[in-house]
Amino acid sequence: MATGPGDLARRVAYRRRKLGLAREEVARRAGMHPDYLEYLERAPAVTLPRGSLIRLASALQTTVDYLLGGQVELAPGTGPAGPRPHLDVLSREECEAHLRGGGVGRLVFLQAGVPVALPVNFRLLDGDIVFRTRASGVLAAAAGTVVSFEVDRIDDAMREGWSVLVSGRARLVEDPAELERITALGIDPWPGGPRDAVVRIETETVSGRRIHQGGAS
């Protein structure tokens, strides 16, 4: 029996928090009572009339498809450009600010002379990328070589996003004190299973770009 919030509830709550909006403000925009919105964010399963979904999506600056999970299996960025897109080059400080929260990025490395990109959960430590992997896997085998690491975020609803690219030499972490610091970061790989090897990319270069709407900031 489902007791936790359902998919719609989790998407509504996540989007509201991402926008930094109070529940009362979203309810006002959507023409709902705040108590009902609170119920929506906790309900295991709920069906809303199409009109209510449209108003709620508008209040959350997103789409009905997003709230219903219609884009879960689609790659982001399939929609058209926004009305006034502007491309910025990010400073190193801005790049590190985007990386600081960790998440999922792609390790780009050579395997048998062919470029390969694989996703991993990562965190940032003293400006370097760190992640856990299988000791006998292809990611651990990239240690000792120069690699790149790419992280991005796309907001389809707002037609905005950013990307950061880090390059440097990867190495296996073996020092106990260093391993203790990295363990404290709480890296939890989505694939599960044993991930006993820790890889650190010693940053040599970092660059990034951001697309936002409304012209030059």
C-alpha positions, 0 to 999 in steps of 0.5 A: 500500500502506497503511503508516501507522496506519489509522482505528481506530488513529488514533482510539484513539491520539487518544482516549488522548492527549486523556484524558492516559492512559498506554498501560499504563493503557488496556491495563489497563482494557481487559484487553489487553497494553500491547504489543498496544495499541501495535500497535493504535495503529500498525496500518494495518488491524485487526479486533477482536472485538466484546467487545474493542472494547467493553472498549477503548471503555469504557477510553477513555470513548467508544463503539464507534461513535466508534472505528469512525467511525460518527459521522463524518458526524453532527453532534455532540450528538445524544445525550441529556443527561448524568446531572448536567449543569451549565452554567457561564459562562466568564470572559474568561481561560477563553474565551481559554484555549479559543481559544489552541490555534486550530482551526476556528471559524465567522465570522458576518457579514452578506451582503446583509443576511442572517446567514451563518456560514462555518467557517475555520481560526483562531489567537489573536493578542494576544486577537484572532482571525486567519485567512487567506482568499481576497482576493476572497472573501466573508470578506475582504469582511466586513472593515470590519464588525462580525462575530462568531466562534464556536468550540465543542467537543462531547464526545459520549461524556462529554456535555460541551462548551463554546462561546465567542463573540467579537465585534468589527470585522474588518479586513484586515491589511496591516502587514508586521510584523503579517503576519509575526507572523501568518504565524509562527502557521502557519495552514493552511486545510483548503480549501487553495489560495491564501489570501493575505488575512489578516483580524483580528477586533479583540475587543470582547466575548467570552463563553462557556459550558461544560457538564460533569457532576457538578454545581457545581464 
